[in-house]
Amino acid sequence: MNIVNIKRTIRNTKRLAEIIKVLSAYGFRQVLIDSGIHRLQDLVKEEETKESGRGTADIPKPERFRRVLEELGPTFIKCGQILSTRPDLIPQDWADELKKLQDRCTEVPFTDIYEVLASEFPGRLDLIFASIEETPLAAASMAQVHRATLVGGQQVVIKVLRPDSRQLVEEDMALLETLSQFAEQYFSNLGYSPVSVAKEFSRELSKEINLIYEGQSTDRLRRYFESDANIHFPKVFWPATTRSVLTLEEIHGRLLSTLSPDDLTVAERRAIVAKGTDAVFKQCLRFGFFHADPHPGNIFLQNDGSLCFIDCGMTGQLDRKTTEQLIDLVAGVSKGDIEKLCRVVIELTDTDPSKTDRRDFRADLQHLISHFPNSDLQHLNISTLLSEFFSMLQHYQLQCPSDLLLLTKAL
């Protein structure tokens, strides 16, 4: 074993010990035992794995789990955010709690950010950027954002990966895949494969640590809407973009998250909702490629009344067949057609048709339909419908395509 592998093994052992310690501290010691992970006990001092008495006994389990993820850092925060969009994997109350995950961190000193930039653009940093503001606009777990000016005079913002974040994520995901093997062996009744889920999360996080993916997604969405005066996506400056640095045009306007109802007239609020809804439905149903996290903190209201979507790191993609199945699902609920809904479930989940013939399954479908009585398509709350539908599938341990589940977040 060479010295690099030895160092990595030591780091992984320490990180695994930290994971076990934090889980134990927040009252999940029994899970470690039930999953077989306690067999790694010799990696951690016995006293470190005991309940630490942090006063968590009266705190609900979902909240304790959220705190575990926040304490373990960027990789686990991101995994939790992805998990919050997967009601087929966890109960809805857990998903709701994970939506509260905070992705804010202390600022990285500009000297460290500058080192990343100099490494990404060796010998030519001054040929690309005329100036870079040292005070960040935002600091998150994976990256930090700074305002800058290109040599050509364009005002831009640069998103820079935090030093060592790529290495941390890669090592954490390798550990999670190992832990998922224990979970798969000891929990046979989950209704899904922990190993497959870990690999899926690993694929998603690999995009988070390669900013070229986000640039490509931003560019793709910008092209889709380039003839739409109401919807915009930032321009990507590719000569100033690498795996660790994403350079985008600076957007001028107000983030929707900073506006209160009193800041806008009723007509302006209705216009924002109409434009935003139109943009999301076009992405999902016409283009089959969508921004999966369009919350108010990711949308600018520009001076001309148009909307600009930012932070395209999380996207989803629906093929034509899945889009048609989604339309059939909505139509089945709208028309109260149980047979159509059963066919949709079979097609989406690849389940045995006999499962949908069960009396309790059909009764639950009828119960789902009853929540949307006489709903025409125009007034049907599709987001609520999908959330309830996926929660029902989770009860029966059925899984849908992950991108379709991301759609609930987009809507």
C-alpha positions in Angstrom: 0.0 0.0 0.0 1.5 3.4 -1.0 1.6 6.4 1.2 -1.4 8.1 -0.4 -3.6 5.0 0.2 -2.3 4.8 3.8 -3.2 8.4 4.5 -6.7 7.9 2.9 -7.3 4.8 5.0 -6.4 6.8 8.2 -8.7 9.7 7.2 -11.5 7.2 6.4 -11.1 5.5 9.7 -11.2 8.8 11.6 -14.2 10.0 9.6 -16.1 6.7 10.2 -15.4 7.1 13.9 -16.8 10.6 13.8 -20.0 9.4 12.0 -20.5 6.7 14.6 -19.9 9.1 17.4 -22.4 11.7 16.1 -25.1 9.1 15.4 -24.7 7.7 18.9 -24.7 11.2 20.5 -28.1 11.9 18.9 -29.7 8.7 20.1 -29.2 6.5 17.1 -27.0 3.9 18.8 -29.7 1.2 18.4 -29.7 1.8 14.6 -25.9 1.2 14.5 -26.5 -2.1 16.3 -29.5 -3.2 14.2 -27.6 -2.4 11.0 -24.5 -4.3 12.0 -22.4 -1.2 11.8 -21.6 -1.8 15.5 -19.3 -4.5 14.2 -16.9 -1.6 13.4 -16.9 -0.8 17.1 -13.1 -1.4 17.4 -12.6 1.7 15.3 -14.1 3.9 18.0 -13.5 4.1 21.7 -16.3 2.6 23.6 -17.1 5.7 25.5 -17.4 7.7 22.3 -20.3 5.5 21.1 -22.5 5.8 24.1 -25.3 8.3 24.2 -23.7 11.6 25.1 -26.5 13.1 27.0 -26.9 16.1 24.8 -30.5 16.4 26.0 -32.0 14.9 22.8 -34.3 12.4 24.4 -37.3 14.7 24.1 -36.5 15.8 20.5 -38.4 14.0 17.7 -36.3 11.6 15.7 -36.6 13.5 12.4 -35.2 16.6 14.0 -32.4 14.7 15.7 -31.5 13.2 12.3 -31.5 16.6 10.7 -29.0 17.8 13.4 -26.8 14.7 12.7 -26.6 15.7 9.0 -25.8 19.3 9.8 -23.1 18.3 12.3 -21.5 15.9 9.8 -21.1 18.6 7.2 -21.5 19.2 3.4 -21.8 15.7 2.0 -24.5 14.8 4.6 -26.3 18.1 4.2 -26.6 17.5 0.5 -27.7 13.9 0.9 -30.3 15.1 3.3 -31.6 17.7 0.9 -31.8 15.0 -1.8 -33.6 12.7 0.6 -36.1 15.4 1.4 -37.3 15.1 -2.2 -37.8 11.3 -1.8 -41.1 10.5 -0.1 -40.8 7.0 -1.5 -37.8 6.4 0.7 -38.8 8.1 4.0 -42.0 9.1 5.8 -43.4 12.6 4.9 -42.7 14.0 8.4 -39.0 13.1 8.0 -38.9 14.6 4.5 -40.5 17.8 5.8 -37.9 18.1 8.6 -35.0 17.6 6.1 -36.3 20.5 4.0 -35.1 22.7 6.9 -31.5 21.7 6.4 -29.3 24.8 6.5 -26.7 25.0 3.8 -24.9 28.0 5.2 -21.3 28.0 6.4 -18.7 30.3 7.8 -16.8 32.2 5.1 -13.6 30.8 3.6 -10.8 33.4 3.8 -10.3 35.1 0.4 -6.7 34.0 0.4 -7.9 30.4 0.2 -10.4 31.2 -2.6 -7.7 33.0 -4.5 -5.5 29.9 -4.3 -8.3 27.9 -5.9 -8.7 30.5 -8.7 -4.9 30.6 -9.3 -4.8 26.9 -9.5 -7.7 26.7 -12.0 -6.3 29.4 -14.2 -2.5 29.1 -13.9 -0.6 32.1 -15.2 -3.7 33.7 -16.7 -5.9 34.7 -13.8 -5.2 38.4 -14.4 -5.9 37.9 -18.1 -9.5 36.8 -17.3 -10.5 38.8 -14.2 -9.9 42.6 -13.9 -11.1 42.5 -10.3 -12.6 40.1 -7.7 -14.4 41.4 -4.6 -12.9 39.8 -1.5 -16.2 39.9 0.5 -18.4 37.0 -0.6 -22.0 37.4 -1.6 -22.8 34.0 -0.2 -21.1 31.1 1.6 -22.5 27.6 1.4 -21.3 24.1 2.4 -19.8 23.3 -1.0 -19.0 26.7 -2.6 -18.6 30.4 -2.0 -19.8 33.2 -4.4 -18.0 36.4 -5.1 -18.7 39.4 -7.4 -16.1 40.0 -10.1 -15.4 42.0 -13.3 -14.0 40.3 -16.4 -11.1 42.0 -18.3 -13.7 42.8 -21.0 -15.7 44.8 -18.5 -18.6 42.4 -17.9 -20.0 42.3 -14.4 -20.1 38.6 -13.2 -20.4 36.4 -10.2 -18.1 33.5 -9.6 -19.0 30.4 -7.7 -15.8 28.7 -6.3 -15.7 25.3 -4.7 -14.4 25.4 -1.2 -10.9 24.0 -0.8 -10.9 20.2 -0.2 -14.7 20.0 -0.7 -14.2 17.6 -3.6 -12.0 15.3 -1.7 -14.3 15.4 1.4 -17.4 14.5 -0.7 -15.6 11.7 -2.6 -14.3 10.1 0.7 -17.6 10.5 2.5 -19.6 8.9 -0.4 -17.2 6.0 -0.4 -17.9 5.5 3.3 -21.7 5.9 2.8 -21.6 3.2 0.1 -19.8 0.9 2.5 -22.3 1.7 5.3 -25.2 1.1 2.8 -23.9 -2.5 2.3 -24.4 -3.1 6.0 -27.9 -1.6 5.9 -28.8 -3.7 2.8 -27.7 -6.9 4.6 -29.5 -6.2 7.9 -32.7 -4.4 6.7 -34.4 -6.6 4.1 -37.9 -5.0 4.5 -37.1 -1.5 3.5 -38.7 -1.9 0.0 -35.6 -0.5 -1.7 -31.9 -1.1 -2.0 -29.8 1.1 0.2 -26.8 0.3 -2.0 -28.6 1.5 -5.1 -29.8 4.7 -3.3 -26.2 5.4 -2.1 -25.0 5.0 -5.6 -27.7 7.3 -6.9 -26.9 9.9 -4.3 -23.2 9.6 -5.2 -24.0 10.4 -8.9 -26.0 13.4 -7.8 -23.2 14.7 -5.6 -20.6 14.2 -8.3 -22.4 16.9 -10.2 -22.2 19.2 -7.1 -18.5 19.0 -7.1 -18.1 19.5 -10.9 -19.4 23.0 -11.7 -19.3 22.3 -15.4 -22.5 20.3 -14.9 -24.2 23.3 -13.4 -22.9 25.5 -16.2 -24.3 23.1 -18.8 -27.7 22.9 -17.1 -27.8 26.7 -16.9 -26.9 27.1 -20.6 -29.5 24.5 -21.6 -32.3 26.2 -19.8 -31.2 29.6 -21.0 -31.5 28.3 -24.6 -34.9 26.9 -24.0 -36.2 30.3 -22.9 -34.1 32.7 -25.0 -37.2 33.8 -27.0 -39.4 34.2 -23.8 -39.3 37.8 -22.6 -40.7 36.7 -19.2 -38.1 34.1 -18.2 -34.3 34.2 -18.1 -31.4 32.2 -17.0 -27.9 33.6 -16.5 -25.3 33.5 -19.3 -22.3 31.3 -18.6 -18.8 32.6 -19.4 -17.1 29.4 -20.4 -13.5 30.7 -20.8 -13.8 31.5 -17.1 -15.4 28.3 -16.0 -13.8 25.0 -14.8 -14.7 22.1 -12.6 -14.1 24.3 -9.5 -15.2 27.7 -10.8 -18.4 28.8 -12.4 -18.6 32.3 -13.9 -22.1 33.7 -14.7 -23.4 37.1 -15.7 -24.5 39.2 -12.7 -28.3 39.4 -12.4 -29.7 42.8 -11.3 -33.0 42.7 -9.5 -34.5 41.6 -6.2 -34.6 38.0 -4.9 -38.2 36.9 -4.3 -37.1 35.7 -0.9 -36.3 39.3 0.1 -39.8 40.7 -0.8 -42.7 41.0 1.5 -46.3 41.0 0.2 -46.5 44.8 0.9 -43.6 45.4 -1.5 -45.8 44.3 -4.5 -49.3 45.1 -5.7 -51.8 42.3 -6.1 -51.4 42.5 -9.9 -47.6 42.2 -9.6 -47.9 39.1 -7.2 -50.3 37.4 -9.6 -48.0 38.1 -12.6 -45.1 36.6 -10.7 -47.1 33.4 -9.9 -48.3 33.2 -13.5 -44.9 33.6 -15.0 -43.2 31.2 -12.5 -45.9 28.5 -13.0 -45.7 28.8 -16.8 -41.9 28.5 -16.6 -42.0 25.4 -14.4 -44.7 23.6 -16.5 -42.8 24.4 -19.8 -39.7 22.9 -18.3 -41.4 19.8 -17.1 -43.9 19.0 -19.8 -42.5 20.6 -22.9 -38.8 20.4 -22.6 -38.5 17.4 -20.2 -35.6 19.1 -18.3 -36.3 21.2 -15.3 -34.8 23.3 -12.5 -35.5 21.1 -9.5 -35.1 23.7 -6.7 -36.9 26.9 -7.8 -37.5 28.4 -4.3 -37.8 32.2 -3.8 -34.1 32.4 -2.9 -33.3 31.2 -6.4 -35.5 33.5 -8.4 -34.8 37.2 -9.2 -37.6 39.7 -10.0 -35.8 41.9 -12.6 -36.6 45.5 -13.2 -38.7 44.8 -16.3 -40.9 42.4 -14.4 -39.3 39.2 -15.8 -38.0 36.4 -13.7 -34.5 35.0 -13.7 -33.8 31.6 -12.2 -30.3 31.0 -10.7 -28.5 28.0 -9.0 -29.2 25.3 -11.5 -27.1 22.7 -9.8 -30.1 20.4 -9.1 -32.0 19.5 -12.2 -34.4 16.7 -13.3 -35.1 15.1 -16.6 -38.3 13.4 -17.8 -38.3 11.3 -20.9 -41.4 11.3 -23.1 -42.7 8.0 -21.7 -42.5 9.2 -18.1 -44.1 12.5 -19.1 -47.0 10.6 -20.6 -47.4 8.5 -17.5 -47.5 11.7 -15.4 -50.2 13.1 -17.6 -52.2 9.8 -17.2 -51.8 10.0 -13.4 -53.2 13.5 -13.3 -56.0 12.5 -15.7 -56.8 9.4 -13.7 -57.2 11.4 -10.5 -59.2 14.2 -12.2 -61.6 11.6 -13.7 -61.7 9.3 -10.8 -60.4 6.4 -13.0 -59.1 3.7 -10.7 -58.1 1.4 -13.6 -56.0 4.1 -15.2 -54.3 4.8 -11.9 -53.4 1.1 -11.4 -51.9 1.0 -14.9 -49.8 4.1 -14.1 -48.5 2.5 -10.9 -47.5 -0.7 -12.7 -45.7 1.3 -15.4 -44.0 3.8 -13.1 -42.8 1.3 -10.5 -42.4 -1.9 -12.6 -44.4 -3.7 -9.9 -46.2 -7.0 -10.2 -49.8 -6.2 -11.5 -51.2 -8.5 -8.8 -50.1 -5.9 -6.2 -52.5 -3.4 -7.6 -55.4 -5.9 -7.4 -55.3 -5.9 -3.6 -58.4 -4.5 -2.0 -56.5 -2.3 0.4 -54.3 -0.8 -2.4 -57.4 0.1 -4.5 -59.1 1.5 -1.4 -56.1 3.8 -0.8 -56.2 4.9 -4.5 -59.9 5.7 -4.0 -59.0 7.6 -0.8 -56.4 9.6 -2.8 -59.0 10.5 -5.5 -61.4 11.6 -2.8 -58.9 14.4 -1.8 -59.4 16.0 -5.2 -63.2 15.8 -5.8 -64.4 17.3 -9.1 -61.0 18.8 -9.8 -60.6 20.0 -13.4 -57.0 20.1 -14.6 -56.8 23.8 -14.4 -57.5 23.9 -10.7 -55.8 20.6 -9.6 -53.0 21.1 -7.2 -50.5 18.8 -8.9 -47.7 19.3 -6.3 -50.1 18.1 -3.5 -51.4 15.3 -5.6 -47.9 14.0 -6.4 -46.8 14.2 -2.7 -49.8 12.2 -1.6 -49.3 9.7 -4.4 -45.7 9.1 -3.6 -46.4 8.8 0.1 -48.9 6.1 -0.7 -46.4 4.3 -2.8 -43.9 4.5 0.0 -46.4 2.8 2.3 -46.5 -0.1 -0.2 -42.7 -0.1 -0.6 -42.9 0.9 -4.3 -40.3 3.2 -6.0 -40.8 5.7 -8.8 -38.1 7.2 -11.1 -36.1 9.6 -9.0 -36.4 12.5 -11.5 -40.2 12.3 -11.2 -39.9 12.6 -7.5 -37.7 15.7 -8.0 -40.7 17.1 -9.8 -42.6 17.6 -6.6 -39.8 19.9 -5.4 -40.0 21.9 -8.7 -43.7 22.3 -8.5 
